[in-house]
Amino acid sequence: MKLVVLGLSLSSAWGNGHAVTFRALLSAFADRGHEVVFLERETPWYAAHRDVSDPHYCRLDFYSDLQDLERFADEVRSADAVLVGSYVPEGIEVGRWARRTATGVVAFYDIDTPVTLARLAQDDCDYLRVDQIANYDVYFSFTGGATLERLEREHGAPAARALYCSADPEAYRPQAVAPRWDLSYLGTYSPDRQPTLERLLLEPARRMPDRRFVVAGPQYPDDIDWPENVERIDHLPPADHPAFYAASRFTLNVTRADMRAAGHSPSIRLFEAGSCGCPIISDAWPGIETLFTPGEEILLADDAETVIEALSAPVDQARAMGEAARRRILSEHTPSHRAHTLERELIAALRAKTKDRPMKSISDTRTVLVAGGAGFLGSHLCDRLLAEGRHVVCLDNLQTGDLANLKDAMKQPRFEFVRHDIVDPLPERITARRFDRIYDLACAASPPQYQQDPEHTMLTCILGVRHLLQLAEKTGARLLLTSTSEVYGDPEVHPQPETYRGNVNPIGPRACYDEGKRAAETLVFDYDRAGRAEVRVARIFNTYGPRLSAADGRVVSNLITQALSDAPITIYGDGSQSRSFCYVDDMIGGLIALMEHEGPQPGPINLGNPVELTVSELVEVILDLTGSGSGVVHRPLPADDPRRRRPDIAKADAVLDWRPTTALLDGLRRTINWFDADRPIVVSDRPALSA
């Protein structure tokens, strides 16, 4: 896609947040393979304070006035989308020119939407007219929530969408800097922010004369009574922001009055400080809880007492809050996330505008939702889908998943992480978008994990699956349910074909998972028969490989960690119970093959390795591969642990042309190397069961 931006400034960040926002957003947007041109009005103020002249991610050109803007008419006509920013000099006429000239989508990006609406109501806005709102194909806004509904309902915006600011986590990251201030504030002077700054920083400074404070930013009047322990910095270049936050025990966020009243209006400073891992104290406003969890990732304060209490608390408490904020930033608020939103909404607007006409330069890459994508299997699936060029949205509550599994995926511009439990209704950021494929891997899979909270396990299999089915029905996505070999229970038929109905104890300790997955299968096939959703069901048998949790109680991870630690190898029962083990790469290939299978409903399909061995035989193989001197101890077999488990994969072979290809010894070597690669081994004392 070719995007032309007519914005306030990209070249200078002096006294405005527009440049920092555009730099992060457009760099990430270019990383997604798009061409970007930024047209900036030449003004003496920004010309005298430029800190960027030749950005690597876009072409930056300057124009002197409206007449000079005509030089770029061909650029605008050839663009898929044009984005006009708020506060652009003569912005009303610039917007009109863009509408007359462009052949693609023309959107507006408002950095201060509540301020804009207030100025429009007073007929005092020089960059936008009320009647222009309905003429922009998309109205992007720093403010979300009810303001977006107001733009559409009262002003006729065809599509009003939140596009919050962000900070590059590679540039804004924790630094090893000696503490310098107990509380800092970074922001240009604003009369409506000053009372809050007075209450939450200057008053604590007066009452804590032994502590150090700092206010950085330009345009503060000379008559402000600064306490002696408050340092003033008139201008702080963006390159110095990370060190500024790193030197602060806490930093303060203060929101402008109009934006605080509207709610859902985060400032760039929230994301900069959070990305740096600096603990944030902020004024409270509606919607802030959707960005950061109060008390865990951010501290909300209304008075000086709250600030003083925070500054008096142990340092470790503040540090933990800063670390939690950075994790939230990385999972939901990076420039890559914002660029994905921009791309998605521009494509949707262009499709609506062009209807059946072919678009000039837009990829039709599928968007895939992976529920449970931070887990063992889910993270491998995310990586494979990204490698195939898909846009991937990972949904996970991190109950058993781990963001460390997604460290490579997080670097991809086509990846987005959303923390959510599918037992709860899906968030709007998921339900408001379209997906082509939905993979459901969102359930604890090892017996110790799913037995820890059996009610939640059952609800995940029923309510969670229903929520994903409703999304599939709404968007037309195909849904794949990862069911399990546990639906066969302790089988009386061996090996187990898909036609076998199982031998499950419905009231046993494993029933929450066994019967939960059986109920999930019932639900998805009911949707399929009713024509409400197209579904696929995979019955997964034992799978192993890198990223298995060392403490989840699965037999492979238990045995490997015990062997590497020279701890006693624990065998439950006499070791004669048998299993078959499929390497993770083979399993991921099977899941994708089943998802992409075209034709009539194939019904449930077993995915696993038909090579069978006893637990005792597996112990001998692992001891040999690790060279461990561990002895073996036997303990009683847990209730309902299956005696034999082996898949009949004839159907997968015939329907999907799929069969595992990784030999057990090769897969175990790779798994052992992963556990042994400079990582501490956590030896589990949980029973090594069938999972």
C-alpha positions as CSV (number, residue, x, y, z in Angstrom):
1,M,0.0,0.0,0.0
2,K,1.2,3.5,-0.7
3,L,0.3,6.0,2.1
4,V,0.8,9.8,1.9
5,V,0.7,11.6,5.2
6,L,0.0,15.4,5.5
7,G,1.0,15.9,9.2
8,L,2.0,18.7,11.5
9,S,5.6,17.6,11.8
10,L,7.9,14.6,11.3
11,S,11.2,16.5,11.3
12,S,10.9,18.1,14.7
13,A,9.7,16.8,18.1
14,W,10.2,20.2,19.8
15,G,7.0,21.1,21.8
16,N,4.7,18.5,20.1
17,G,3.9,14.9,20.4
18,H,2.9,14.5,16.7
19,A,6.4,13.8,15.5
20,V,7.2,11.1,18.0
21,T,3.8,9.5,17.3
22,F,4.3,9.6,13.5
23,R,7.8,8.3,13.7
24,A,6.9,5.2,15.6
25,L,3.7,4.5,13.7
26,L,5.1,5.1,10.2
27,S,8.3,3.2,10.8
28,A,6.2,0.1,11.9
29,F,3.9,0.7,9.0
30,A,6.8,0.6,6.5
31,D,8.1,-2.5,8.2
32,R,4.8,-4.2,7.0
33,G,5.9,-3.6,3.5
34,H,4.2,-0.4,2.7
35,E,5.5,2.8,1.0
36,V,5.2,6.0,3.0
37,V,5.5,9.7,1.9
38,F,5.3,12.4,4.6
39,L,4.5,16.0,3.5
40,E,5.3,18.6,6.1
41,R,4.5,22.3,6.0
42,E,7.7,24.4,6.1
43,T,7.6,26.6,9.3
44,P,10.3,28.6,10.9
45,W,9.7,27.1,14.4
46,Y,10.1,23.4,13.3
47,A,12.8,24.3,10.8
48,A,14.9,25.7,13.6
49,H,14.5,22.7,15.8
50,R,14.8,19.7,13.5
51,D,16.1,16.4,14.9
52,V,15.2,14.2,11.9
53,S,15.9,15.1,8.3
54,D,16.1,11.8,6.3
55,P,14.0,9.0,8.0
56,H,14.8,5.5,6.7
57,Y,11.2,4.4,6.7
58,C,9.7,7.1,4.5
59,R,10.3,9.9,2.1
60,L,10.0,13.3,3.8
61,D,9.2,16.4,1.7
62,F,8.4,20.0,2.6
63,Y,5.9,22.4,1.0
64,S,5.8,26.2,1.6
65,D,2.0,26.9,1.2
66,L,-1.1,25.6,-0.4
67,Q,0.0,26.5,-3.9
68,D,3.3,24.7,-3.4
69,L,1.4,21.6,-2.3
70,E,0.2,21.2,-5.9
71,R,3.8,19.8,-6.6
72,F,2.7,16.6,-4.9
73,A,-0.6,16.1,-6.6
74,D,0.6,13.1,-8.5
75,E,1.9,11.5,-5.3
76,V,-1.5,11.9,-3.7
77,R,-3.4,10.6,-6.8
78,S,-1.2,7.5,-7.0
79,A,-1.7,6.7,-3.3
80,D,-3.9,4.0,-1.9
81,A,-4.6,6.2,1.2
82,V,-4.0,9.8,2.3
83,L,-3.8,10.6,6.0
84,V,-4.4,14.3,7.1
85,G,-3.3,15.1,10.6
86,S,-4.8,17.5,13.1
87,Y,-3.1,20.9,13.8
88,V,-1.7,21.0,10.2
89,P,-1.4,24.7,9.2
90,E,-4.4,25.7,7.0
91,G,-5.6,22.2,7.7
92,I,-9.2,22.9,6.5
93,E,-7.9,23.7,3.1
94,V,-5.3,21.0,3.1
95,G,-8.1,18.5,3.8
96,R,-10.3,19.8,1.0
97,W,-7.3,19.6,-1.4
98,A,-6.6,16.0,-0.3
99,R,-10.3,15.1,-0.9
100,R,-10.3,16.8,-4.4
101,T,-7.0,15.2,-5.4
102,A,-6.9,11.7,-4.0
103,T,-8.4,8.7,-5.8
104,G,-8.0,6.3,-2.8
105,V,-9.0,6.6,0.9
106,V,-8.7,9.9,2.6
107,A,-8.5,9.7,6.4
108,F,-8.1,12.1,9.3
109,Y,-5.8,11.5,12.3
110,D,-6.8,13.6,15.4
111,I,-4.2,13.8,18.1
112,D,-6.6,15.8,20.5
113,T,-10.1,14.7,19.6
114,P,-11.9,16.2,22.7
115,V,-10.1,19.5,22.2
116,T,-11.1,19.4,18.5
117,L,-14.7,18.8,19.3
118,A,-14.7,21.5,21.9
119,R,-13.2,24.0,19.4
120,L,-15.7,22.9,16.7
121,A,-18.5,23.6,19.1
122,Q,-17.1,27.2,19.5
123,D,-16.4,27.5,15.8
124,D,-12.8,28.1,16.7
125,C,-11.0,25.2,14.9
126,D,-8.6,26.2,12.1
127,Y,-7.7,22.6,10.9
128,L,-11.1,21.0,10.6
129,R,-14.7,21.9,9.9
130,V,-17.7,20.0,11.2
131,D,-18.9,19.2,7.7
132,Q,-15.6,17.7,6.8
133,I,-15.9,14.8,9.4
134,A,-18.5,12.9,7.3
135,N,-16.3,13.3,4.2
136,Y,-13.3,11.6,5.7
137,D,-13.4,7.8,5.0
138,V,-11.9,7.0,8.4
139,Y,-11.6,9.3,11.4
140,F,-8.6,8.0,13.5
141,S,-8.5,9.3,17.0
142,F,-6.2,9.3,20.0
143,T,-9.4,9.1,22.0
144,G,-11.5,5.9,22.1
145,G,-14.7,5.0,23.9
146,A,-17.9,7.0,23.6
147,T,-16.1,9.7,21.6
148,L,-15.9,7.4,18.6
149,E,-19.7,6.7,18.9
150,R,-20.3,10.5,19.1
151,L,-18.2,11.1,15.9
152,E,-20.3,8.6,14.0
153,R,-23.7,9.3,15.5
154,E,-23.6,13.1,15.7
155,H,-21.2,14.0,13.0
156,G,-21.7,11.3,10.4
157,A,-18.1,9.8,10.4
158,P,-18.3,6.7,8.2
159,A,-15.8,4.9,10.5
160,A,-14.4,6.4,13.7
161,R,-11.5,4.3,15.1
162,A,-9.1,4.5,18.0
163,L,-5.5,4.8,16.9
164,Y,-3.5,5.4,20.1
165,C,0.0,6.6,20.2
166,S,2.9,4.3,21.1
167,A,6.6,4.2,21.8
168,D,9.2,2.0,20.1
169,P,10.2,-0.6,22.7
170,E,13.6,-0.9,21.2
171,A,14.3,2.8,21.7
172,Y,12.3,3.1,24.9
173,R,13.6,0.3,27.1
174,P,15.0,0.0,30.6
175,Q,18.5,1.4,31.1
176,A,21.1,1.0,33.8
177,V,21.1,4.6,35.0
178,A,21.7,5.8,38.6
179,P,18.5,7.1,40.3
180,R,18.3,10.9,40.2
181,W,14.7,11.8,41.0
182,D,12.0,10.3,43.1
183,L,9.3,11.7,40.8
184,S,9.6,13.2,37.4
185,Y,7.2,14.8,34.9
186,L,7.7,15.3,31.2
187,G,5.3,17.6,29.3
188,T,4.7,21.0,27.7
189,Y,3.0,23.5,29.9
190,S,-0.8,23.6,29.6
191,P,-3.0,25.7,31.9
192,D,-5.5,22.9,32.3
193,R,-2.8,20.4,33.3
194,Q,-1.1,22.8,35.8
195,P,-3.6,22.3,38.7
196,T,-3.0,18.5,38.6
197,L,0.7,19.0,38.4
198,E,0.5,21.3,41.4
199,R,-1.5,18.7,43.4
200,L,0.4,15.6,42.4
201,L,4.0,16.8,42.2
202,L,4.6,20.3,43.6
203,E,2.6,19.7,46.8
204,P,4.4,16.3,47.5
205,A,7.7,18.1,46.8
206,R,6.9,20.8,49.4
207,R,5.9,18.1,51.9
208,M,9.0,15.9,51.2
209,P,11.9,18.4,51.1
210,D,14.4,15.5,51.3
211,R,13.2,14.0,48.1
212,R,14.1,15.1,44.5
213,F,11.7,16.0,41.8
214,V,11.9,17.3,38.2
215,V,9.7,18.9,35.6
216,A,10.8,18.8,32.0
217,G,9.2,20.6,29.1
218,P,8.9,24.1,27.5
219,Q,6.6,27.1,27.8
220,Y,6.2,27.2,31.6
221,P,5.4,30.8,32.8
222,D,8.1,32.6,34.9
223,D,5.7,33.2,37.8
224,I,5.3,29.5,38.8
225,D,6.6,29.0,42.4
226,W,8.9,26.0,42.0
227,P,10.0,24.4,45.3
228,E,13.8,24.2,45.8
229,N,13.8,20.5,45.4
230,V,12.1,20.6,41.9
231,E,14.6,20.7,39.1
232,R,13.5,22.3,35.8
233,I,14.6,21.1,32.3
234,D,13.3,23.4,29.5
235,H,13.7,20.9,26.6
236,L,14.4,17.2,26.6
237,P,15.0,15.7,23.2
238,P,13.3,12.4,22.5
239,A,16.7,10.6,22.4
240,D,17.1,11.6,26.1
241,H,13.7,10.3,27.2
242,P,14.7,6.7,28.1
243,A,17.5,7.9,30.3
244,F,15.2,10.5,31.9
245,Y,12.7,7.7,32.8
246,A,15.5,5.4,33.9
247,A,16.7,8.0,36.4
248,S,13.2,8.3,37.9
249,R,11.8,6.2,40.7
250,F,8.3,7.2,39.5
251,T,7.1,9.4,36.7
252,L,3.9,11.3,36.6
253,N,1.3,11.3,33.8
254,V,-1.1,14.3,33.7
255,T,-4.0,14.4,31.2
256,R,-5.5,17.6,29.7
257,A,-8.9,18.4,31.1
258,D,-10.9,17.8,27.9
259,M,-9.3,14.5,27.3
260,R,-9.7,13.5,31.0
261,A,-13.4,14.2,30.7
262,A,-13.8,12.3,27.5
263,G,-11.8,9.3,28.8
264,H,-9.9,6.7,26.8
265,S,-7.3,9.3,26.0
266,P,-3.8,8.0,26.7
267,S,-0.8,10.3,26.2
268,I,2.5,9.3,24.6
269,R,4.2,9.7,27.9
270,L,2.2,6.7,29.3
271,F,3.6,4.4,26.6
272,E,7.1,5.9,26.7
273,A,7.5,5.5,30.4
274,G,5.8,2.1,30.5
275,S,8.0,0.8,27.7
276,C,11.1,2.0,29.7
277,G,9.8,0.0,32.8
278,C,9.4,3.2,34.8
279,P,6.6,3.0,37.4
280,I,3.8,5.5,36.5
281,I,1.6,7.6,38.7
282,S,-1.3,9.0,36.7
283,D,-4.5,11.0,37.2
284,A,-7.5,8.8,36.8
285,W,-9.9,8.9,33.8
286,P,-12.5,6.5,32.3
287,G,-10.8,3.9,30.1
288,I,-7.3,3.9,31.6
289,E,-8.1,0.5,33.1
290,T,-8.4,-0.9,29.5
291,L,-4.7,0.0,28.9
292,F,-3.1,-0.8,32.2
293,T,-4.3,-2.7,35.3
294,P,-4.5,-0.2,38.2
295,G,-2.5,-1.2,41.2
296,E,-0.5,-3.7,39.2
297,E,0.8,-1.9,36.1
298,I,0.0,1.7,37.1
299,L,-0.9,3.7,40.2
300,L,-3.8,6.1,40.0
301,A,-3.7,9.2,42.2
302,D,-6.2,11.9,43.1
303,D,-4.3,13.6,45.8
304,A,-0.8,14.3,47.2
305,E,-1.3,11.8,50.0
306,T,-1.4,8.9,47.5
307,V,1.8,10.1,45.8
308,I,3.6,10.5,49.1
309,E,2.6,7.0,50.1
310,A,3.9,5.6,46.9
311,L,7.2,7.5,47.2
312,S,7.6,6.1,50.7
313,A,6.9,2.4,49.7
314,P,9.7,-0.1,49.2
315,V,11.7,0.3,46.0
316,D,11.0,-3.4,44.9
317,Q,7.2,-2.7,44.9
318,A,7.7,0.2,42.4
319,R,10.1,-1.8,40.3
320,A,7.6,-4.7,40.0
321,M,4.9,-2.3,38.8
322,G,7.3,-0.9,36.2
323,E,8.2,-4.3,34.9
324,A,4.5,-5.2,34.7
325,A,3.8,-2.1,32.7
326,R,6.5,-3.0,30.2
327,R,5.1,-6.5,29.8
328,R,1.7,-4.9,29.0
329,I,3.3,-2.5,26.5
330,L,5.1,-5.4,24.7
331,S,1.9,-7.4,24.5
332,E,-0.6,-4.8,23.4
333,H,0.8,-1.3,22.8
334,T,3.8,-1.3,20.5
335,P,4.1,0.6,17.2
336,S,3.6,-2.7,15.4
337,H,0.2,-3.1,17.1
338,R,-0.8,0.5,16.0
339,A,0.5,-0.1,12.4
340,H,-1.6,-3.2,12.2
341,T,-4.7,-1.2,13.2
342,L,-3.9,1.5,10.7
343,E,-3.4,-1.1,7.9
344,R,-6.5,-3.0,8.8
345,E,-8.8,0.0,8.9
346,L,-7.4,1.6,5.7
347,I,-7.8,-1.7,3.8
348,A,-11.4,-2.0,5.1
349,A,-12.1,1.6,4.0
350,L,-10.5,1.0,0.6
351,R,-12.5,-2.2,0.1
352,A,-15.7,-0.4,0.9
353,K,-14.7,2.5,-1.4
354,T,-13.7,0.3,-4.4
355,K,-16.3,-2.4,-3.8
356,D,-15.6,-5.0,-6.5
357,R,-12.8,-3.2,-8.2
358,P,-9.4,-4.7,-7.7
359,M,-7.1,-2.8,-5.4
360,K,-3.8,-1.6,-6.5
361,S,-1.3,-2.8,-4.0
362,I,-2.9,-4.5,-1.1
363,S,-1.9,-8.0,0.0
364,D,-4.8,-10.4,0.7
365,T,-2.8,-12.1,3.5
366,R,-5.1,-14.1,5.8
367,T,-5.6,-12.9,9.4
368,V,-5.5,-15.8,11.8
369,L,-6.6,-15.9,15.5
370,V,-4.7,-18.4,17.7
371,A,-6.5,-18.8,21.1
372,G,-4.0,-20.2,23.5
373,G,-1.1,-19.0,21.3
374,A,1.4,-18.4,24.2
375,G,1.4,-22.1,25.1
376,F,3.6,-24.9,24.0
377,L,1.7,-25.9,20.9
378,G,0.2,-22.5,20.3
379,S,3.5,-20.6,20.2
380,H,4.9,-23.0,17.6
381,L,1.8,-22.6,15.6
382,C,2.1,-18.8,15.7
383,D,5.7,-19.0,14.5
384,R,4.8,-21.3,11.6
385,L,1.9,-19.2,10.5
386,L,4.1,-16.0,10.6
387,A,6.7,-17.8,8.5
388,E,4.0,-18.6,6.0
389,G,3.2,-14.8,5.7
390,R,0.0,-14.8,7.8
391,H,-1.1,-12.0,10.0
392,V,-1.4,-13.6,13.5
393,V,-3.4,-12.4,16.5
394,C,-2.6,-14.4,19.6
395,L,-5.2,-14.5,22.4
396,D,-4.0,-16.0,25.8
397,N,-4.8,-15.5,29.5
398,L,-1.2,-16.6,30.4
399,Q,-2.6,-19.1,32.9
400,T,-0.3,-21.8,31.5
401,G,1.2,-19.9,28.5
402,D,4.4,-17.8,28.7
403,L,5.3,-14.7,26.8
404,A,8.8,-16.0,26.6
405,N,7.5,-18.5,24.1
406,L,6.6,-15.6,21.8
407,K,9.9,-13.7,22.0
408,D,10.5,-14.3,18.2
409,A,6.9,-13.7,17.2
410,M,6.8,-10.4,19.1
411,K,9.5,-9.0,16.8
412,Q,7.2,-9.6,13.7
413,P,5.2,-6.7,12.5
414,R,2.4,-9.1,11.5
415,F,1.9,-10.4,15.0
416,E,-0.3,-9.0,17.8
417,F,-0.8,-10.3,21.3
418,V,-4.0,-9.8,23.3
419,R,-4.3,-11.0,26.9
420,H,-7.7,-12.4,27.5
421,D,-9.5,-15.4,29.0
422,I,-11.9,-16.9,26.4
423,V,-14.2,-17.9,29.3
424,D,-15.1,-14.2,29.4
425,P,-16.8,-12.5,26.4
426,L,-14.3,-11.6,23.8
427,P,-13.0,-8.0,23.8
428,E,-14.2,-5.5,21.2
429,R,-10.7,-5.4,19.6
430,I,-11.3,-9.0,18.7
431,T,-15.0,-9.0,17.9
432,A,-14.8,-5.8,15.8
433,R,-12.4,-7.3,13.3
434,R,-12.5,-10.0,10.6
435,F,-10.6,-13.3,10.7
436,D,-10.1,-16.0,8.1
437,R,-9.0,-18.8,10.4
438,I,-9.5,-19.4,14.2
439,Y,-7.4,-22.0,16.0
440,D,-8.6,-22.9,19.4
441,L,-5.8,-24.2,21.6
442,A,-6.9,-22.4,24.7
443,C,-7.1,-24.9,27.5
444,A,-4.6,-26.3,30.0
445,A,-3.5,-29.6,28.6
446,S,-1.5,-31.5,31.2
447,P,-3.4,-33.3,34.0
448,P,-1.9,-31.4,36.9
449,Q,-2.7,-28.1,35.2
450,Y,-6.3,-28.8,34.2
451,Q,-7.1,-30.5,37.5
452,Q,-5.9,-27.5,39.4
453,D,-9.1,-25.6,38.5
454,P,-11.5,-28.1,37.1
455,E,-14.4,-25.7,36.9
456,H,-12.3,-23.3,34.7
457,T,-11.2,-26.2,32.6
458,M,-14.8,-27.2,31.8
459,L,-15.9,-23.6,31.2
460,T,-13.0,-23.1,28.8
461,C,-14.2,-26.1,26.8
462,I,-17.8,-24.9,26.7
463,L,-18.1,-21.1,27.2
464,G,-14.7,-20.4,25.6
465,V,-15.4,-22.6,22.6
466,R,-18.9,-21.0,22.2
467,H,-17.4,-17.5,22.2
468,L,-15.0,-18.5,19.5
469,L,-17.7,-20.2,17.5
470,Q,-19.8,-17.0,17.7
471,L,-16.9,-15.1,16.3
472,A,-16.4,-17.6,13.5
473,E,-20.1,-17.4,12.7
474,K,-19.9,-13.6,12.6
475,T,-16.8,-13.3,10.5
476,G,-17.2,-16.4,8.3
477,A,-13.9,-17.8,9.6
478,R,-13.1,-21.5,9.6
479,L,-12.5,-22.8,13.2
480,L,-10.2,-25.6,14.2
481,L,-10.8,-27.1,17.7
482,T,-7.8,-28.9,19.2
483,S,-9.5,-31.8,20.9
484,T,-7.6,-34.6,22.6
485,S,-7.0,-38.3,22.7
486,E,-8.4,-38.1,26.2
487,V,-11.9,-38.3,24.6
488,Y,-11.1,-42.0,24.3
489,G,-10.5,-42.3,28.1
490,D,-8.8,-45.6,29.2
491,P,-9.4,-47.2,25.8
492,E,-10.7,-50.8,25.3
493,V,-10.0,-50.6,21.6
494,H,-6.3,-50.4,20.4
495,P,-5.1,-48.5,18.5
496,Q,-7.8,-45.9,18.8
497,P,-9.7,-45.0,15.5
498,E,-11.9,-41.9,15.3
499,T,-15.0,-44.2,15.3
500,Y,-14.2,-45.4,18.8
501,R,-16.6,-43.7,21.3
502,G,-14.3,-44.0,24.3
503,N,-14.3,-45.3,27.8
504,V,-14.3,-42.1,30.0
505,N,-15.1,-41.9,33.7
506,P,-17.5,-38.9,33.7
507,I,-17.1,-38.2,37.4
508,G,-13.4,-38.9,37.8
509,P,-10.6,-36.3,38.5
510,R,-9.8,-36.1,34.8
511,A,-13.4,-35.6,33.7
512,C,-13.2,-31.8,33.6
513,Y,-10.9,-32.2,30.6
514,D,-12.0,-35.5,29.1
515,E,-15.7,-34.6,29.2
516,G,-15.0,-30.9,28.6
517,K,-13.4,-31.8,25.2
518,R,-16.1,-34.2,24.4
519,A,-18.7,-31.4,25.0
520,A,-16.6,-29.0,22.9
521,E,-16.7,-31.5,20.0
522,T,-20.5,-31.7,20.4
523,L,-20.8,-28.0,20.3
524,V,-18.6,-27.4,17.2
525,F,-20.3,-30.1,15.2
526,D,-23.7,-28.7,16.2
527,Y,-22.6,-25.4,14.7
528,D,-21.3,-27.1,11.6
529,R,-24.5,-29.1,11.0
530,A,-26.6,-26.0,11.4
531,G,-24.5,-24.2,8.8
532,R,-23.5,-21.6,11.4
533,A,-19.7,-22.2,11.2
534,E,-17.3,-24.3,9.2
535,V,-15.2,-26.4,11.7
536,R,-12.4,-28.8,11.9
537,V,-11.6,-31.0,14.9
538,A,-8.1,-32.5,15.6
539,R,-7.8,-35.2,18.3
540,I,-4.2,-34.6,19.5
541,F,-2.1,-37.4,21.0
542,N,1.0,-36.9,23.2
543,T,3.2,-34.2,21.7
544,Y,6.7,-33.1,22.9
545,G,9.4,-30.7,21.9
546,P,11.1,-27.4,22.8
547,R,9.0,-25.0,25.0
548,L,7.5,-27.8,27.1
549,S,7.2,-26.4,30.6
550,A,9.7,-28.1,32.9
551,A,7.1,-28.2,35.7
552,D,3.9,-29.1,34.0
553,G,3.9,-32.8,34.9
554,R,4.0,-34.2,31.3
555,V,6.0,-37.4,31.1
556,V,8.6,-36.2,28.6
557,S,9.4,-33.0,30.4
558,N,9.4,-34.7,33.8
559,L,11.8,-37.4,32.7
560,I,14.2,-35.1,30.9
561,T,14.4,-32.5,33.7
562,Q,15.0,-35.3,36.3
563,A,17.6,-36.9,34.1
564,L,19.5,-33.6,33.4
565,S,19.5,-32.8,37.1
566,D,20.6,-36.4,38.1
567,A,17.5,-36.5,40.3
568,P,15.6,-39.8,40.8
569,I,13.5,-40.8,37.8
570,T,9.9,-41.2,38.9
571,I,7.8,-43.9,37.3
572,Y,4.1,-44.1,38.2
573,G,2.9,-47.6,38.3
574,D,5.1,-50.4,37.0
575,G,6.0,-48.5,33.8
576,S,4.3,-50.9,31.5
577,Q,1.7,-48.3,30.4
578,S,2.3,-47.3,26.8
579,R,2.3,-44.0,24.9
580,S,3.1,-42.7,21.5
581,F,4.9,-39.4,21.1
582,C,4.7,-36.9,18.2
583,Y,7.3,-34.2,17.7
584,V,5.9,-30.7,17.8
585,D,6.9,-29.7,14.2
586,D,5.0,-32.7,12.8
587,M,1.9,-31.9,15.0
588,I,1.9,-28.2,13.8
589,G,2.0,-29.5,10.2
590,G,-0.9,-31.7,10.8
591,L,-3.0,-28.9,12.4
592,I,-2.4,-26.6,9.4
593,A,-3.1,-29.4,7.0
594,L,-6.4,-30.1,8.7
595,M,-7.4,-26.4,8.9
596,E,-6.7,-25.9,5.2
597,H,-8.5,-29.1,4.1
598,E,-11.1,-28.3,1.6
599,G,-14.2,-30.4,0.8
600,P,-16.9,-32.0,2.9
601,Q,-16.7,-32.1,6.6
602,P,-14.1,-34.8,7.4
603,G,-15.1,-35.2,11.0
604,P,-12.6,-35.6,13.9
605,I,-9.1,-36.6,12.8
606,N,-6.4,-38.2,15.0
607,L,-3.1,-36.5,14.9
608,G,-0.2,-38.3,16.6
609,N,2.7,-40.7,16.1
610,P,1.6,-44.4,15.9
611,V,5.0,-45.6,17.2
612,E,4.2,-47.0,20.6
613,L,6.6,-47.6,23.6
614,T,6.2,-48.1,27.3
615,V,7.1,-45.5,29.9
616,S,9.9,-47.7,31.1
617,E,11.3,-47.9,27.5
618,L,11.1,-44.1,27.3
619,V,13.0,-43.8,30.5
620,E,15.8,-45.9,29.1
621,V,16.0,-43.9,26.0
622,I,16.2,-40.6,27.9
623,L,18.8,-41.9,30.3
624,D,20.9,-43.0,27.4
625,L,20.6,-39.7,25.5
626,T,21.4,-37.5,28.5
627,G,24.1,-39.8,30.0
628,S,22.4,-39.4,33.3
629,G,23.2,-41.6,36.3
630,S,19.7,-41.1,37.8
631,G,18.1,-44.0,39.5
632,V,14.4,-45.0,39.2
633,V,11.7,-44.9,41.9
634,H,8.2,-46.2,41.5
635,R,5.0,-44.6,42.9
636,P,1.3,-45.5,42.7
637,L,-0.4,-44.9,39.4
638,P,-2.9,-42.0,39.5
639,A,-6.6,-42.5,39.1
640,D,-7.9,-43.0,35.6
641,D,-4.5,-42.9,34.0
642,P,-4.9,-44.7,30.7
643,R,-3.0,-48.1,30.3
644,R,-2.4,-47.8,26.5
645,R,-2.6,-44.9,24.1
646,R,-1.8,-45.0,20.4
647,P,-3.5,-43.3,17.5
648,D,-4.9,-44.9,14.4
649,I,-3.8,-42.3,11.8
650,A,-5.1,-44.0,8.7
651,K,-7.7,-41.2,8.3
652,A,-5.1,-38.4,8.5
653,D,-3.0,-40.2,6.0
654,A,-5.9,-40.7,3.6
655,V,-7.7,-37.3,4.0
656,L,-4.7,-35.0,4.7
657,D,-1.8,-36.9,3.2
658,W,-0.2,-36.4,6.6
659,R,2.0,-38.6,8.8
660,P,4.8,-37.7,11.3
661,T,8.3,-37.8,9.9
662,T,10.5,-37.0,12.9
663,A,12.1,-40.0,14.5
664,L,11.8,-40.3,18.3
665,L,15.5,-40.1,18.9
666,D,15.9,-37.0,16.8
667,G,13.0,-35.3,18.5
668,L,14.2,-36.2,21.9
669,R,17.7,-34.9,21.2
670,R,16.3,-31.5,20.1
671,T,14.1,-31.4,23.2
672,I,16.9,-32.3,25.6
673,N,19.2,-29.7,23.9
674,W,16.5,-27.1,24.5
675,F,16.1,-27.9,28.2
676,D,19.9,-28.1,28.6
677,A,20.7,-24.8,26.8
678,D,21.9,-22.6,29.6
679,R,18.6,-22.7,31.4
680,P,18.0,-23.7,35.0
681,I,16.2,-27.0,35.3
682,V,13.1,-27.0,37.5
683,V,12.5,-30.6,38.5
684,S,8.8,-31.3,38.8
685,D,7.4,-33.4,41.6
686,R,4.0,-33.7,39.8
687,P,3.0,-37.1,38.5
688,A,4.1,-37.7,34.9
689,L,0.8,-38.7,33.4
690,S,-0.3,-39.4,29.9
691,A,-0.3,-35.8,28.6
